[in-house]
Amino acid sequence: MIIAQHRKFTPFNILFVSIMGLILCLGIFLHLPPKIVPVFLEPAVNNLIGLKIGDNLTPAQNVFTTLALTLLQAFFLNSIINHFNFLGKPNFTVALLYMTLVSLFPPFLVLSPPLICNFITIWMLGKLFNIYKLSDVKGLMFDLGLIVAIGSLIYFPFIVMMLLLWISLVIFRPFNWREWITPLLGFITIYFLLGVIYLWIDRIAEFYLIFKPLGYFFPTELGLNLYDYLVTAPIFVALLFFLYVLKDHFFKSVVHLRKSFQLLFFMILLTIGSFYLNSHITINHFLLCAPPIAIYLAFYFTNSKSKWVYEVLYLIIILTIIYFQFI
């Protein structure tokens, strides 16, 4: 069965994950739109260089490139989780669940700024999980501040990850004011240099507009259709099963694992709460939730004892995704 196979740490699973990724995006391959809008970076960068990612790609090439990028992200995230031994034993369930989550909605299957930012998100997670074991993290936190700033230049709502850096310090470290200042210094460094460039070319007024989204009113609702709710229903059921399994393992786990799961929870909350920071609210924003949720689901699918339950549940998830891609 699918989950049982991916609970093994074997190189063949690299191929199996790739095949699953291809199967889960067949719907959009067979119903390609006539044109896919290229990816525009945030105005902070786009106003300077006018870069359009995917401008010369056909719709089929766009989707195939997205598949290749998400596979790279899946194996990158999987290697991080195996390195920190989050699941008790190395396997490929994180990669499988990540590819499943990034196939939930057709807009997820084309190039977008959140998709690009997920490389940064996964990179950040590897660094954040490591601060618990380091004696001095000031240099690391400075680097993370730089990383968040770069991510916000690709997709502005990524700026909320600055809060995650401070939350990680609360969770993993005793209070040290120097560690709290260094990520802010790293973040400011990038925007200071960018401001100098805008001032140099006499366009400083455009630089101030970069921060306009911080003044947006928080919307009371996000428009989702019935399909959006139905396709995510099995995922919510799987998360409930995760909570049930976590209940039995939480206090038996090492402290680092418990703290890391708390960090992932705040990461999901911040990502969900930041969707309004983009002037054009789209479902793509929630791609940023894929890495932490994939880790949660992988923990359930790795540690669950009821084989027929987790195999049937995963089969329902993938059948739901495929079914709604074709209707």
Backbone bond lengths (Angstrom), bond angles and torsions (degrees), N, CA, C in turn:
res aa  C-N    CA-C-N  psi(-1)  N-CA   C-N-CA  omega(-1)  CA-C   N-CA-C  phi
1 M - - - 1.467 - - 1.531 110.18 -
2 I 1.337 116.21 166.16 1.459 120.97 -169.82 1.525 112.06 -64.87
3 I 1.338 117.59 -53.44 1.457 120.58 -176.47 1.530 110.50 -66.38
4 A 1.309 117.22 -43.20 1.464 120.55 179.96 1.525 111.01 -57.56
5 Q 1.327 116.43 -38.68 1.459 120.13 178.89 1.525 111.26 -65.89
6 H 1.326 116.38 -42.20 1.471 119.68 -176.39 1.523 113.07 -80.77
7 R 1.325 117.49 -7.64 1.457 120.07 172.22 1.533 111.20 -78.41
8 K 1.310 117.00 -2.90 1.464 122.20 176.17 1.527 109.66 -97.50
9 F 1.310 115.80 146.71 1.464 120.29 177.97 1.523 108.28 -99.83
10 T 1.319 114.51 86.52 1.454 120.68 -178.48 1.525 109.65 -134.79
11 P 1.332 118.69 142.59 1.471 121.22 -179.63 1.527 113.29 -58.21
12 F 1.324 117.78 -25.15 1.459 120.33 179.60 1.528 111.51 -61.91
13 N 1.333 116.25 -25.01 1.460 119.16 -179.46 1.524 112.94 -69.08
14 I 1.318 117.04 -19.42 1.473 119.67 173.69 1.525 108.82 -61.67
15 L 1.332 115.36 -43.37 1.466 120.03 177.20 1.519 110.82 -67.02
16 F 1.340 117.89 -43.36 1.462 121.49 -178.08 1.529 111.37 -62.17
17 V 1.339 116.77 -42.19 1.470 119.94 178.19 1.522 110.16 -63.50
18 S 1.317 116.77 -40.70 1.469 121.02 179.38 1.525 111.11 -63.19
19 I 1.327 116.54 -41.18 1.467 120.81 178.41 1.525 110.42 -64.86
20 M 1.334 116.79 -42.81 1.468 120.40 178.23 1.518 110.74 -62.06
21 G 1.330 116.65 -40.55 1.463 119.90 177.37 1.516 111.83 -61.11
22 L 1.336 115.98 -41.46 1.469 120.07 178.78 1.524 111.08 -66.01
23 I 1.329 117.29 -42.41 1.469 120.89 179.65 1.524 111.05 -61.79
24 L 1.328 115.98 -40.59 1.461 120.46 -175.52 1.530 113.38 -74.96
25 C 1.326 117.93 -9.23 1.462 118.94 175.46 1.522 112.08 -115.35
26 L 1.342 116.71 13.28 1.466 120.06 178.98 1.519 111.91 -61.98
27 G 1.347 116.19 -33.80 1.457 119.69 -178.06 1.503 112.72 -58.33
28 I 1.326 116.88 -45.97 1.465 118.97 -178.75 1.518 110.81 -75.41
29 F 1.345 118.27 -29.79 1.460 120.02 175.64 1.528 110.98 -62.35
30 L 1.342 116.52 -37.48 1.461 120.89 -177.69 1.524 112.36 -85.30
31 H 1.329 117.75 -12.72 1.461 121.48 178.66 1.525 109.80 -129.64
32 L 1.332 115.23 54.10 1.462 120.02 -176.71 1.526 111.07 -67.78
33 P 1.338 118.06 134.85 1.464 120.10 173.81 1.523 109.51 -69.46
34 P 1.330 118.14 156.87 1.468 119.78 -179.20 1.520 113.37 -63.75
35 K 1.345 116.15 -26.97 1.469 119.76 -179.69 1.525 109.05 -151.65
36 I 1.316 115.89 140.48 1.469 122.15 175.24 1.521 108.00 -115.89
37 V 1.316 116.48 125.81 1.461 121.42 -178.01 1.525 109.28 -66.22
38 P 1.341 118.13 130.37 1.468 119.71 179.23 1.523 111.74 -64.68
39 V 1.319 115.75 163.82 1.458 121.88 -177.83 1.518 109.72 -80.87
40 F 1.337 116.10 122.84 1.455 121.68 173.04 1.525 108.09 -99.37
41 L 1.316 116.16 129.62 1.450 118.98 174.58 1.524 109.50 -74.59
42 E 1.321 116.98 172.70 1.459 120.86 179.94 1.523 110.13 -60.67
43 P 1.361 118.12 151.98 1.466 121.17 -178.45 1.522 113.72 -53.09
44 A 1.336 117.68 -29.65 1.463 120.96 -179.85 1.525 111.36 -54.50
45 V 1.322 116.83 -37.16 1.458 121.69 179.54 1.517 111.10 -100.37
46 N 1.334 116.28 -41.00 1.457 120.57 -174.84 1.524 112.05 -62.66
47 N 1.337 117.36 -35.04 1.465 120.53 179.47 1.520 112.20 -66.81
48 L 1.331 116.20 -22.41 1.461 119.58 -179.00 1.519 112.36 -91.51
49 I 1.334 116.77 -43.92 1.469 119.37 -172.60 1.523 113.32 -115.11
50 G 1.340 117.77 -17.29 1.464 121.00 177.83 1.511 113.78 60.42
51 L 1.335 117.35 34.19 1.459 120.98 -177.51 1.524 111.00 -77.07
52 K 1.321 116.51 129.74 1.467 122.89 175.44 1.526 107.76 -118.19
53 I 1.322 116.07 110.27 1.460 120.63 -178.42 1.527 109.88 -79.93
54 G 1.310 116.04 124.50 1.461 120.47 179.82 1.511 114.03 86.49
55 D 1.335 117.46 14.53 1.471 120.58 -176.38 1.527 111.59 -64.08
56 N 1.326 116.32 -33.36 1.468 120.26 -175.66 1.535 112.74 -98.94
57 L 1.322 116.31 9.79 1.462 119.57 -178.86 1.521 111.08 -93.21
58 T 1.317 116.06 141.87 1.458 120.27 171.13 1.530 107.82 -74.08
59 P 1.344 118.17 163.70 1.474 118.81 177.22 1.524 113.51 -53.88
60 A 1.336 117.59 -41.64 1.464 120.42 179.52 1.526 110.98 -64.67
61 Q 1.325 117.37 -41.34 1.464 120.82 178.85 1.528 110.37 -66.89
62 N 1.330 116.43 -35.70 1.464 120.77 178.72 1.531 110.46 -61.89
63 V 1.330 115.83 -48.10 1.466 120.50 -179.04 1.522 110.50 -65.89
64 F 1.341 116.95 -41.75 1.464 119.42 -179.76 1.525 110.81 -65.73
65 T 1.327 117.73 -38.80 1.465 121.12 176.98 1.527 110.53 -63.59
66 T 1.334 115.80 -40.46 1.466 120.20 177.19 1.514 110.75 -61.61
67 L 1.332 117.00 -43.23 1.461 121.03 178.08 1.525 110.75 -59.52
68 A 1.330 116.70 -44.75 1.463 120.45 -179.77 1.529 111.20 -63.17
69 L 1.342 116.67 -41.72 1.464 120.45 -179.57 1.530 111.53 -66.42
70 T 1.331 116.21 -41.86 1.467 118.84 -179.07 1.533 111.38 -68.57
71 L 1.331 117.09 -32.63 1.467 119.41 174.95 1.525 110.69 -64.73
72 L 1.326 116.59 -42.12 1.464 119.79 176.74 1.525 110.57 -60.75
73 Q 1.334 116.12 -43.05 1.456 120.13 178.73 1.526 111.05 -63.16
74 A 1.322 116.11 -41.92 1.465 120.78 -178.34 1.527 111.15 -60.74
75 F 1.321 117.25 -46.01 1.468 120.31 -178.51 1.535 110.97 -73.65
76 F 1.322 117.32 -31.01 1.467 121.60 175.22 1.526 109.78 -63.50
77 L 1.330 116.59 -48.94 1.459 120.85 178.68 1.528 110.77 -64.03
78 N 1.319 116.59 -41.69 1.461 120.83 -179.81 1.530 111.10 -60.24
79 S 1.323 116.85 -41.01 1.469 120.14 -179.28 1.521 111.22 -66.01
80 I 1.346 117.32 -36.44 1.465 121.15 178.79 1.531 110.36 -65.47
81 I 1.323 116.69 -46.72 1.465 120.49 -178.67 1.522 110.87 -65.04
82 N 1.314 117.55 -40.09 1.464 119.91 176.69 1.527 111.47 -66.04
83 H 1.332 116.62 -36.35 1.464 120.50 179.76 1.525 111.13 -61.81
84 F 1.335 116.77 -40.84 1.458 120.85 -179.24 1.540 112.32 -89.70
85 N 1.329 116.47 1.57 1.475 122.51 175.47 1.531 111.83 56.16
86 F 1.321 116.23 45.80 1.460 120.87 -179.29 1.525 112.61 -68.22
87 L 1.319 116.74 -29.64 1.458 120.42 -171.27 1.525 112.80 -102.48
88 G 1.306 117.36 6.87 1.458 120.42 178.78 1.507 113.55 87.97
89 K 1.325 116.67 -30.28 1.465 121.24 178.47 1.530 107.74 -154.75
90 P 1.329 118.29 146.22 1.470 120.59 178.96 1.528 111.09 -63.22
91 N 1.314 116.16 137.97 1.461 121.00 174.93 1.515 109.14 -160.51
92 F 1.317 116.89 -168.88 1.467 121.31 -177.82 1.531 112.21 -120.07
93 T 1.331 117.44 20.55 1.464 118.53 -178.59 1.526 112.00 -68.62
94 V 1.341 118.08 -33.51 1.465 120.10 178.79 1.524 110.04 -63.20
95 A 1.322 117.13 -45.53 1.469 120.57 179.21 1.531 110.75 -61.17
96 L 1.323 116.40 -44.18 1.467 120.73 179.60 1.523 111.20 -61.73
97 L 1.338 116.82 -47.39 1.464 119.97 -177.50 1.514 111.51 -69.45
98 Y 1.331 117.57 -32.59 1.469 119.42 176.63 1.527 110.14 -64.84
99 M 1.327 117.53 -45.81 1.459 120.30 178.88 1.519 110.90 -62.92
100 T 1.318 117.31 -32.02 1.465 120.72 177.50 1.523 110.71 -67.69
101 L 1.320 117.16 -45.15 1.467 121.12 -177.09 1.525 112.07 -67.80
102 V 1.324 117.45 -36.91 1.467 118.92 -179.15 1.521 111.44 -78.59
103 S 1.323 117.60 3.11 1.467 121.50 175.69 1.524 111.93 -110.31
104 L 1.331 117.25 5.98 1.469 120.17 -175.05 1.515 113.02 -59.61
105 F 1.331 117.55 -44.31 1.460 122.15 -175.54 1.525 109.66 -123.14
106 P 1.331 118.22 142.93 1.468 120.36 177.70 1.528 114.35 -53.01
107 P 1.376 120.03 -38.77 1.468 118.30 177.70 1.524 113.65 -61.98
108 F 1.331 117.66 -22.45 1.464 120.37 177.08 1.525 111.88 -67.38
109 L 1.344 116.63 -20.39 1.462 121.21 -169.21 1.519 113.12 -93.91
110 V 1.333 116.69 12.49 1.465 121.01 174.76 1.519 108.54 -126.06
111 L 1.320 115.89 162.63 1.456 120.87 -178.29 1.525 110.99 -61.91
112 S 1.325 115.92 136.36 1.465 121.65 179.17 1.523 108.66 -155.92
113 P 1.344 117.76 158.69 1.480 119.98 178.19 1.528 113.52 -57.88
114 P 1.364 120.01 -42.29 1.471 117.78 177.54 1.524 113.29 -61.00
115 L 1.339 116.76 -34.10 1.459 119.69 177.65 1.521 110.32 -62.30
116 I 1.325 116.52 -44.37 1.465 120.36 178.63 1.528 110.28 -64.54
117 C 1.327 116.82 -39.65 1.461 121.33 -178.92 1.525 112.36 -67.21
118 N 1.315 117.91 -21.08 1.463 119.09 179.67 1.529 112.03 -65.12
119 F 1.339 117.95 -26.19 1.459 119.23 171.99 1.530 109.75 -61.37
120 I 1.333 115.47 -42.73 1.470 120.33 179.53 1.522 110.09 -68.80
121 T 1.332 117.07 -40.69 1.468 120.94 178.71 1.527 111.42 -57.88
122 I 1.323 116.89 -47.32 1.463 121.11 -178.91 1.524 110.48 -66.70
123 W 1.320 116.54 -40.31 1.471 121.35 177.09 1.527 110.04 -60.29
124 M 1.327 115.98 -44.27 1.461 120.68 178.27 1.529 111.71 -61.29
125 L 1.322 116.86 -42.61 1.467 119.89 -179.19 1.529 111.05 -58.59
126 G 1.330 116.58 -42.44 1.456 119.96 178.83 1.516 111.80 -60.08
127 K 1.325 116.67 -38.12 1.465 120.93 179.05 1.526 111.23 -74.95
128 L 1.326 117.25 -40.13 1.468 120.30 -178.70 1.527 111.53 -66.19
129 F 1.332 117.30 -39.78 1.462 120.11 178.55 1.531 111.37 -63.42
130 N 1.338 116.03 -22.27 1.457 120.35 -174.64 1.527 113.41 -86.34
131 I 1.338 118.40 -17.74 1.467 119.19 -173.17 1.519 111.86 -68.90
132 Y 1.327 117.65 -19.96 1.471 120.80 179.49 1.527 111.33 -64.71
133 K 1.331 116.83 -29.21 1.464 120.63 -173.60 1.521 113.31 -98.05
134 L 1.329 117.96 -7.40 1.460 120.85 -176.24 1.516 111.41 -92.31
135 S 1.319 115.95 145.37 1.464 120.03 178.07 1.523 111.68 -81.37
136 D 1.324 117.08 -31.52 1.467 122.34 179.86 1.527 108.35 -131.68
137 V 1.333 116.49 118.33 1.471 119.65 -175.60 1.528 112.32 -116.35
138 K 1.332 118.05 9.74 1.466 119.31 -175.84 1.525 111.24 -61.52
139 G 1.324 116.86 -43.42 1.465 119.37 178.06 1.514 111.85 -64.21
140 L 1.325 116.24 -41.09 1.465 120.63 179.14 1.532 110.94 -64.50
141 M 1.333 117.16 -41.75 1.455 119.91 -179.61 1.530 111.33 -67.50
142 F 1.330 117.51 -33.90 1.464 120.65 174.57 1.525 109.98 -62.00
143 D 1.335 115.78 -45.24 1.469 120.27 178.55 1.530 110.83 -61.20
144 L 1.322 116.82 -40.49 1.467 120.36 179.66 1.523 111.25 -65.35
145 G 1.326 116.98 -36.04 1.465 119.60 174.91 1.521 111.49 -62.08
146 L 1.337 116.16 -41.18 1.468 120.38 175.66 1.523 110.75 -61.29
147 I 1.334 115.68 -43.41 1.465 120.98 -177.58 1.524 110.76 -63.01
148 V 1.337 117.74 -44.12 1.461 120.80 179.05 1.519 110.40 -61.90
149 A 1.319 117.31 -41.94 1.462 120.54 179.46 1.525 111.31 -61.96
150 I 1.329 116.44 -43.77 1.470 120.12 178.38 1.520 110.41 -63.11
151 G 1.338 117.08 -41.52 1.459 120.44 177.89 1.517 112.23 -61.97
152 S 1.341 117.39 -36.91 1.467 120.64 -179.46 1.524 111.69 -71.38
153 L 1.331 117.11 -21.41 1.468 120.22 175.61 1.528 110.82 -76.36
154 I 1.334 116.43 -21.71 1.466 121.33 175.19 1.527 110.30 -86.21
155 Y 1.335 115.14 -43.91 1.472 121.76 -177.50 1.520 107.13 -146.50
156 F 1.332 117.91 107.45 1.460 121.39 -167.55 1.530 114.50 -57.85
157 P 1.350 121.09 -39.97 1.469 119.42 179.15 1.524 114.31 -57.37
158 F 1.320 117.46 -15.11 1.458 120.39 177.31 1.531 111.18 -63.36
159 I 1.306 117.21 -12.90 1.462 122.01 -179.06 1.529 111.92 -59.79
160 V 1.344 117.05 -25.59 1.472 119.68 -178.69 1.520 111.70 -66.58
161 M 1.333 117.95 -14.38 1.455 119.82 177.63 1.528 111.99 -66.00
162 M 1.343 117.04 -14.15 1.461 119.00 171.64 1.519 110.42 -60.40
163 L 1.325 116.65 -38.90 1.468 120.01 177.13 1.520 110.55 -64.65
164 L 1.331 116.17 -35.54 1.461 119.49 179.95 1.526 110.80 -64.18
165 L 1.326 117.51 -34.71 1.461 120.02 178.64 1.522 110.49 -61.51
166 W 1.321 117.05 -43.24 1.466 120.17 179.43 1.534 111.02 -70.91
167 I 1.331 115.87 -37.05 1.472 118.91 176.16 1.523 110.22 -61.90
168 S 1.321 117.01 -39.20 1.469 120.05 179.23 1.527 111.10 -63.23
169 L 1.328 116.65 -34.99 1.465 119.47 177.41 1.526 110.91 -67.78
170 V 1.326 116.57 -38.00 1.469 120.36 177.17 1.520 110.36 -63.29
171 I 1.329 116.73 -41.55 1.467 121.59 -175.90 1.522 111.94 -74.05
172 F 1.335 116.46 -44.37 1.459 120.13 -169.85 1.529 115.24 -97.54
173 R 1.351 118.01 -23.72 1.457 119.79 -167.76 1.521 112.38 -128.31
174 P 1.333 117.46 151.79 1.470 119.66 166.46 1.528 108.98 -69.72
175 F 1.324 116.35 157.64 1.468 119.54 -174.17 1.528 111.09 -65.96
176 N 1.327 114.59 130.95 1.468 122.72 173.67 1.518 106.44 -145.15
177 W 1.305 117.64 112.14 1.468 120.68 -171.98 1.525 112.28 -60.77
178 R 1.333 117.58 -28.52 1.472 119.92 179.17 1.530 110.75 -66.46
179 E 1.331 115.80 -37.48 1.463 119.24 178.37 1.514 111.58 -68.58
180 W 1.317 117.89 -26.94 1.463 121.46 178.78 1.526 111.72 -79.10
181 I 1.330 116.72 -28.73 1.460 120.42 -178.37 1.524 111.88 -80.55
182 T 1.326 117.46 -35.76 1.464 119.99 -172.17 1.537 114.47 -61.65
183 P 1.339 121.07 -39.33 1.472 117.09 177.18 1.528 112.14 -65.25
184 L 1.330 116.73 -33.58 1.460 119.82 177.73 1.525 110.71 -66.11
185 L 1.335 116.40 -39.39 1.464 120.03 177.48 1.525 110.96 -63.33
186 G 1.336 116.16 -41.38 1.457 119.30 177.69 1.515 111.78 -62.72
187 F 1.335 116.38 -42.44 1.464 121.01 179.56 1.531 110.69 -63.93
188 I 1.315 116.34 -46.00 1.465 120.89 -177.91 1.518 111.10 -64.69
189 T 1.327 117.51 -33.49 1.464 120.93 -178.82 1.519 111.58 -56.64
190 I 1.338 116.52 -46.37 1.467 120.25 -178.85 1.531 110.49 -63.26
191 Y 1.330 116.87 -47.16 1.462 119.16 -177.23 1.522 112.12 -72.64
192 F 1.329 117.41 -27.97 1.465 120.03 174.82 1.527 110.24 -64.76
193 L 1.336 116.12 -46.61 1.461 119.79 178.81 1.524 111.19 -63.35
194 L 1.342 116.20 -38.92 1.460 119.96 177.80 1.521 110.62 -65.28
195 G 1.338 117.10 -40.73 1.457 121.00 177.90 1.519 112.04 -62.88
196 V 1.338 116.41 -37.12 1.466 120.51 177.44 1.525 110.30 -62.51
197 I 1.336 116.49 -41.08 1.470 120.05 179.17 1.518 110.26 -63.51
198 Y 1.342 117.19 -45.14 1.466 120.18 179.22 1.529 110.99 -63.24
199 L 1.328 116.64 -38.74 1.463 120.11 178.48 1.520 110.57 -67.32
200 W 1.308 115.86 -37.63 1.458 121.76 -178.92 1.533 111.35 -63.06
201 I 1.343 115.78 -38.26 1.468 119.26 -179.39 1.529 111.64 -95.15
202 D 1.337 116.46 12.80 1.462 123.21 174.79 1.533 112.45 60.70
203 R 1.378 116.00 45.24 1.462 121.15 177.79 1.531 109.87 -132.65
204 I 1.323 116.44 37.40 1.458 120.85 -174.31 1.520 112.32 -62.79
205 A 1.338 118.00 -28.21 1.468 120.73 178.79 1.533 110.60 -62.59
206 E 1.332 116.59 -35.36 1.467 120.04 177.77 1.533 111.01 -68.80
207 F 1.320 116.51 -30.72 1.461 120.07 178.66 1.526 110.68 -64.51
208 Y 1.320 117.07 -40.76 1.460 120.02 179.89 1.529 111.87 -64.76
209 L 1.350 116.59 -29.38 1.465 120.24 -179.47 1.533 112.36 -69.41
210 I 1.328 116.91 -16.08 1.466 120.46 179.14 1.521 110.51 -56.75
211 F 1.321 116.80 -35.61 1.461 121.95 -173.48 1.531 112.79 -93.26
212 K 1.338 116.38 8.48 1.456 120.04 179.58 1.530 113.21 -57.58
213 P 1.357 120.06 -38.11 1.474 119.55 -179.80 1.527 114.32 -58.28
214 L 1.323 118.32 -22.93 1.464 120.16 179.50 1.517 111.71 -65.76
215 G 1.337 116.60 -16.23 1.463 120.81 179.55 1.516 113.86 -98.27
216 Y 1.346 117.97 2.59 1.457 120.42 179.37 1.533 109.92 -65.97
217 F 1.333 115.24 146.47 1.464 119.85 173.80 1.527 109.01 -76.44
218 F 1.313 115.23 142.37 1.460 119.68 179.11 1.522 109.28 -73.20
219 P 1.338 119.35 121.25 1.475 121.40 -179.31 1.520 111.26 -70.55
220 T 1.296 115.47 152.20 1.470 120.51 -178.99 1.521 112.26 -86.32
221 E 1.328 117.27 -13.93 1.465 119.38 179.34 1.515 110.06 -155.42
222 L 1.317 114.87 156.41 1.450 122.31 175.87 1.515 107.57 -118.36
223 G 1.312 115.51 125.26 1.455 119.38 -175.40 1.520 112.87 -68.86
224 L 1.318 117.29 113.48 1.452 123.10 175.76 1.526 108.09 -128.28
225 N 1.319 117.06 142.51 1.452 119.27 177.69 1.523 110.35 -91.90
226 L 1.326 116.19 175.88 1.460 121.05 -176.58 1.518 111.60 -59.40
227 Y 1.322 116.99 -37.29 1.465 121.36 179.18 1.523 110.93 -58.02
228 D 1.342 116.46 -42.62 1.458 120.39 -178.78 1.520 111.34 -59.77
229 Y 1.325 116.08 -39.64 1.466 119.48 -179.96 1.529 111.08 -71.30
230 L 1.326 116.66 -41.79 1.463 120.41 -175.92 1.527 112.14 -67.41
231 V 1.326 116.94 -40.85 1.461 119.88 -176.31 1.523 111.41 -70.71
232 T 1.339 117.17 -24.54 1.462 119.70 179.00 1.527 112.57 -90.32
233 A 1.329 117.75 -11.16 1.466 120.70 -177.06 1.532 112.49 -56.45
234 P 1.348 120.06 -47.92 1.471 118.73 178.72 1.533 112.92 -62.67
235 I 1.329 116.44 -29.75 1.465 119.74 178.14 1.524 110.12 -66.44
236 F 1.332 116.58 -42.60 1.464 119.86 177.88 1.529 111.11 -64.47
237 V 1.320 116.68 -37.18 1.463 119.86 176.62 1.530 109.71 -63.18
238 A 1.327 116.61 -43.21 1.462 120.35 178.87 1.524 111.38 -62.91
239 L 1.334 116.83 -36.18 1.466 120.15 177.67 1.526 111.37 -67.16
240 L 1.327 116.91 -34.37 1.463 119.73 175.49 1.521 110.31 -64.99
241 F 1.331 116.82 -41.30 1.463 120.21 175.59 1.528 110.72 -63.29
242 F 1.345 116.05 -36.92 1.470 119.87 176.82 1.527 110.65 -59.53
243 L 1.331 116.72 -44.91 1.464 120.02 179.76 1.528 110.89 -62.07
244 Y 1.314 116.42 -37.36 1.463 120.42 179.31 1.536 110.87 -65.26
245 V 1.336 115.99 -43.78 1.470 120.01 179.04 1.526 110.30 -70.01
246 L 1.332 116.61 -39.42 1.462 120.23 -179.87 1.522 111.32 -61.42
247 K 1.324 116.44 -35.70 1.466 121.27 179.93 1.525 111.34 -56.01
248 D 1.314 116.31 -37.85 1.457 120.69 -178.30 1.531 112.94 -81.13
249 H 1.347 116.23 -22.07 1.457 119.55 -175.00 1.525 113.87 -106.56
250 F 1.333 117.20 -16.08 1.465 119.89 -167.87 1.528 112.09 -57.48
251 F 1.313 117.70 -55.50 1.463 120.53 -175.16 1.525 112.90 -80.86
252 K 1.344 115.85 -8.05 1.456 119.59 173.75 1.533 110.86 -88.72
253 S 1.328 116.31 -13.04 1.457 120.98 -176.06 1.529 110.42 -82.61
254 V 1.324 115.42 162.69 1.460 119.99 175.96 1.517 109.24 -67.74
255 V 1.335 115.85 157.17 1.467 121.29 -176.05 1.528 111.13 -59.76
256 H 1.319 116.42 -38.74 1.468 119.80 -178.19 1.518 111.29 -60.32
257 L 1.319 117.32 -41.23 1.458 120.83 179.82 1.525 110.92 -65.63
258 R 1.320 117.46 -43.96 1.460 120.44 179.98 1.528 111.04 -61.51
259 K 1.317 116.02 -43.56 1.466 119.74 179.94 1.532 111.30 -67.25
260 S 1.320 116.42 -36.72 1.471 120.44 179.77 1.522 111.07 -65.45
261 F 1.327 117.53 -39.78 1.454 120.81 177.47 1.531 111.22 -64.40
262 Q 1.326 117.03 -35.39 1.461 120.35 175.73 1.526 110.19 -65.13
263 L 1.333 116.52 -41.40 1.462 120.69 178.95 1.528 110.75 -61.86
264 L 1.329 117.27 -42.77 1.466 121.20 179.33 1.528 110.83 -62.08
265 F 1.328 117.01 -36.75 1.461 120.66 178.53 1.530 110.88 -61.80
266 F 1.318 117.19 -44.62 1.463 120.32 179.27 1.528 111.34 -69.09
267 M 1.307 115.99 -30.54 1.465 119.67 176.67 1.532 110.54 -63.77
268 I 1.319 116.52 -42.96 1.466 120.42 177.69 1.521 110.64 -63.94
269 L 1.325 117.66 -45.02 1.463 121.30 -180.00 1.521 111.35 -60.03
270 L 1.328 117.49 -45.95 1.462 120.86 -179.33 1.525 111.52 -64.56
271 T 1.326 115.99 -39.89 1.469 119.68 179.68 1.524 111.20 -64.36
272 I 1.320 116.46 -46.31 1.465 120.55 179.08 1.523 110.53 -62.60
273 G 1.333 116.72 -42.09 1.457 120.38 -176.76 1.508 115.10 -73.04
274 S 1.339 117.36 -13.05 1.472 119.98 -175.19 1.519 113.67 -98.41
275 F 1.327 118.09 6.11 1.472 118.79 -174.32 1.522 112.79 -63.36
276 Y 1.342 117.19 -24.56 1.465 120.39 -176.36 1.527 112.41 -75.90
277 L 1.335 118.73 -9.59 1.462 121.40 -177.49 1.522 112.85 -76.03
278 N 1.307 117.68 0.29 1.455 121.71 175.80 1.524 108.48 -109.24
279 S 1.319 115.99 134.43 1.467 119.85 -177.48 1.524 111.50 -65.18
280 H 1.331 117.40 -27.86 1.468 121.55 178.24 1.530 108.14 -114.70
281 I 1.320 115.99 93.79 1.461 121.09 -176.11 1.523 109.50 -73.57
282 T 1.323 115.86 122.09 1.461 121.03 179.12 1.519 109.64 -132.83
283 I 1.315 115.12 164.31 1.460 121.20 179.75 1.531 111.10 -66.26
284 N 1.352 117.25 -21.26 1.470 120.63 -178.99 1.520 112.54 -58.30
285 H 1.327 116.35 -27.71 1.460 119.91 -178.35 1.524 111.62 -53.75
286 F 1.317 116.76 -35.60 1.457 120.81 -172.82 1.530 112.71 -78.23
287 L 1.348 116.25 0.73 1.458 119.64 169.59 1.526 110.68 -59.67
288 L 1.334 116.41 -28.96 1.459 120.35 -179.46 1.521 112.29 -65.71
289 C 1.341 116.59 -17.69 1.473 120.23 177.09 1.519 112.13 -81.56
290 A 1.325 117.67 -13.23 1.462 120.42 -172.96 1.527 113.71 -60.70
291 P 1.348 120.68 -45.51 1.479 118.52 -178.17 1.529 114.10 -60.40
292 P 1.357 119.67 -51.16 1.472 117.42 -179.23 1.528 113.46 -66.11
293 I 1.339 117.87 -38.36 1.462 119.65 -179.55 1.531 110.34 -68.43
294 A 1.343 117.03 -36.01 1.464 120.26 177.28 1.524 110.71 -61.39
295 I 1.325 117.30 -37.29 1.469 121.00 178.41 1.522 110.05 -67.12
296 Y 1.332 116.56 -43.50 1.465 120.36 177.70 1.528 111.06 -59.06
297 L 1.327 115.93 -50.34 1.461 119.47 -177.80 1.526 111.81 -64.64
298 A 1.339 116.27 -37.93 1.464 119.44 179.16 1.522 110.69 -63.60
299 F 1.335 116.97 -34.58 1.464 120.02 177.76 1.526 109.88 -63.24
300 Y 1.335 116.31 -41.64 1.474 118.74 178.29 1.525 110.74 -66.49
301 F 1.330 116.87 -50.06 1.462 119.47 -174.47 1.531 112.12 -68.17
302 T 1.323 117.46 -20.13 1.462 120.47 177.00 1.525 111.92 -84.45
303 N 1.329 116.64 -36.61 1.466 120.36 -171.84 1.529 114.42 -101.37
304 S 1.328 117.86 -7.81 1.458 119.60 178.82 1.528 110.56 -67.25
305 K 1.311 115.93 142.00 1.459 121.47 -178.74 1.529 112.83 -95.65
306 S 1.321 117.01 -19.16 1.475 121.12 -175.84 1.517 109.83 -90.79
307 K 1.321 115.63 94.49 1.451 120.50 -174.21 1.522 112.67 -59.35
308 W 1.312 116.92 -44.62 1.465 118.45 -176.50 1.519 110.95 -66.95
309 V 1.353 118.22 -28.45 1.467 120.90 179.37 1.525 110.34 -70.47
310 Y 1.346 116.89 -52.72 1.464 117.35 -175.79 1.523 112.42 -71.59
311 E 1.314 118.33 -30.66 1.468 119.36 177.51 1.527 110.76 -69.63
312 V 1.330 117.12 -44.13 1.468 120.72 178.87 1.521 110.55 -65.77
313 L 1.324 116.52 -40.71 1.467 120.13 179.98 1.523 111.26 -62.26
314 Y 1.319 117.05 -43.97 1.471 118.77 179.43 1.525 110.82 -67.99
315 L 1.316 116.92 -37.27 1.466 120.10 177.12 1.526 110.51 -61.71
316 I 1.328 117.66 -39.96 1.470 121.39 177.23 1.534 110.14 -63.47
317 I 1.322 116.66 -40.18 1.472 120.42 -179.90 1.521 110.71 -60.73
318 I 1.333 116.93 -50.26 1.466 118.43 -175.70 1.532 111.25 -71.45
319 L 1.332 118.30 -34.73 1.464 120.04 177.71 1.529 111.03 -66.90
320 T 1.329 116.70 -36.76 1.468 120.56 177.10 1.521 110.55 -63.54
321 I 1.327 116.58 -44.67 1.467 120.43 179.25 1.518 110.66 -61.12
322 I 1.319 117.05 -49.07 1.466 120.91 -178.15 1.525 111.03 -64.15
323 Y 1.334 117.25 -42.36 1.462 120.76 -178.40 1.531 110.95 -60.34
324 F 1.337 117.72 -47.35 1.456 119.55 -176.57 1.517 112.90 -76.01
325 Q 1.325 117.84 -15.17 1.473 119.71 172.60 1.511 111.52 -72.41
326 F 1.346 116.92 -24.50 1.455 120.10 -174.55 1.529 113.45 -100.88
327 I 1.344 117.20 -5.82 1.474 116.83 179.57 1.523 110.22 -104.85
